[in-house]
Amino acid sequence: MAKKHDESKEHHQQEKAHHCHNRHGESEEKGPALSPKEKLIMRLEHYINHNNEHAASFEQLADAAAHCGDKEASEEIRAALETIALQNEHLEKALLLLKSS
């Protein structure tokens, strides 16, 4: 279990190194200034992708729990996956609304 925690911790450390954010969580990339709406769209896209990465990790955890013979734990992890899917449904709807307005 410590290995999985270390892998998760490493994932977030790599992600922090990959992204350069100012104190408001916005990218500090050079180029034309983005409008607040464009920044919001970018952030939503980022969090949707981030949630998908977590979902893939949770899927692996659920499989590992099932492989260990703990069906109930596997089902609980899969229930967490459903909440990620629901979060992304709402985020994707918001993204579509922002892009269409």
N, C-alpha and C positions, 0 to 999 in steps of 0.2 A: 504494500500500500504506500509506503514511503516513496517508492520509485514513481508511482503515478502522481503523487503530490509534487515531487521534484520536477516531473515532466510538465505539469500544469504551471508551476512556478516559473520554470524556464520559458514556457510559451509566453507568459505575460512579460517576462523580462525582455525577451526578444521583441515582443510587440512594442514595448516602451522604447527600445533602441531604434526600432524601425520608424516610429512616428516622432515627429518633432512638434510639440504642442506648446502654445503659450498658456497663460494662466486661465484662459477661458475655454481650453480644449480645442482651439481652432488651429489648423495647420499654419505654419509660418513659411510656406513655400513662396518663392519669388514668382512674380508675374502680376498680371492685372488684379486689382482688388476685386474680391467677390462681394456681391450684395449679401445682406443677412439671409435672404431666402436661399441663395446659392450655397451658402455655408451650411444652412440647415439641411438642405438636400444632401450635401456631401456627408454630413454627420449621420443622417439617417441611413444612407447607403452603407457607411462604415459599420454602424451598429447592427444592421441586418446581416452583413457578412460576418461580423464578430459572433453574433448569436448562432449562425450556421456552423462556425468552427466549434463552438461549445457543444452544439447538438451532435456533431460527429464524435466528439470526445465522450459525450454521455452515452452514445450508442455503443461505443467500445466498452465503456464501464458496465453497461447493462449486459452485454455479451459475456464479459468476464465474470459477472456475478452469476449468470446462468451456468456458465462453465464450471464454476465452483459449487454448483448445486443449490444455490440460494435463489430459488425462483421468486420469492417474495421481494427480495432486494432488487432483483432485476426488474420486476414490475414497477417498483417505486421509482427507479431510475428512468424507466420508460414513461412514467407519469410526468416526470420533470421535463422530458423531451416534448411532451404535449404542450406544456406551458410555454416552452420556447417557440414552438410553432404558432401558438396563439399570439404571443408577443409580436412575432414577425408579421402575422396577418395584419395586425393593427398598424405596425410601422410601415408596411408596404402600402396599405390604404392611404395613410397620411402622405407618403411619398408620391403616390399617384395624384392625390389632390393638389399637392404643392406644385408638381410638374405641369398640371393641367390649368393652373390658374395664373 
